Amino acid sequence: MKKLIFLIALFLPGMILAHPGHGVSDGWSILHYTINVEHAIPLVLAVTAGIILYTKIRVVKKINKDI
């Protein structure tokens, strides 16, 4: 059951947005993922979360090293 839920969650977004007219550029180019809002916002959020997480890990490691 967990595998089924995982597969549905994995493929459902792609099936919903996989239609002609989605975006303004070729669907397989980097331009498509940076210009279209439905891709750009999650990309910015993921990069921001990664930077914050990386920074916090470095701070914690430095604090633990100093102790």
C-alpha positions as CSV (number, residue, x, y, z in Angstrom):
1,M,0.0,0.0,0.0
2,K,2.9,2.4,0.8
3,K,4.4,1.7,-2.5
4,L,1.2,2.5,-4.3
5,I,0.8,5.8,-2.5
6,F,4.4,6.7,-3.2
7,L,4.0,6.0,-6.9
8,I,0.8,8.0,-7.1
9,A,2.4,10.9,-5.4
10,L,5.4,10.6,-7.6
11,F,3.6,10.5,-11.0
12,L,0.4,12.4,-10.4
13,P,1.9,15.9,-10.7
14,G,3.5,15.0,-14.0
15,M,0.3,13.6,-15.4
16,I,-1.7,16.7,-14.4
17,L,0.7,19.2,-16.0
18,A,1.7,17.1,-19.0
19,H,-0.4,18.7,-21.7
20,P,0.3,20.9,-24.7
21,G,0.5,24.6,-23.9
22,H,2.2,24.1,-20.5
23,G,4.7,26.9,-20.4
24,V,6.2,29.0,-23.1
25,S,9.4,27.1,-24.0
26,D,10.5,23.6,-24.8
27,G,9.5,21.3,-21.9
28,W,13.0,19.7,-21.7
29,S,15.1,22.9,-21.5
30,I,16.5,24.6,-18.5
31,L,14.7,27.7,-19.6
32,H,11.4,26.0,-19.1
33,Y,12.2,25.3,-15.4
34,T,13.5,28.8,-14.7
35,I,10.9,31.0,-16.6
36,N,7.7,29.2,-15.7
37,V,6.3,30.2,-12.3
38,E,5.1,26.7,-11.4
39,H,8.7,25.5,-11.6
40,A,10.6,28.6,-10.6
41,I,8.9,29.1,-7.2
42,P,9.6,25.6,-5.9
43,L,13.1,25.8,-7.3
44,V,13.8,29.0,-5.4
45,L,12.2,27.6,-2.2
46,A,14.3,24.4,-2.5
47,V,17.6,26.3,-3.1
48,T,16.8,28.6,-0.2
49,A,15.9,25.7,2.1
50,G,19.2,24.0,1.1
51,I,21.2,27.1,1.9
52,I,19.6,27.6,5.3
53,L,20.0,23.9,6.2
54,Y,23.7,23.9,5.1
55,T,24.3,27.1,7.1
56,K,22.7,25.7,10.2
57,I,24.6,22.5,10.0
58,R,27.9,24.4,9.7
59,V,27.0,26.5,12.7
60,V,26.1,23.5,14.8
61,K,29.3,21.7,13.8
62,K,31.4,24.8,14.7
63,I,29.7,25.1,18.1
64,N,30.2,21.4,18.8
65,K,33.9,21.7,17.7
66,D,34.5,24.7,20.1
67,I,33.0,22.8,23.1
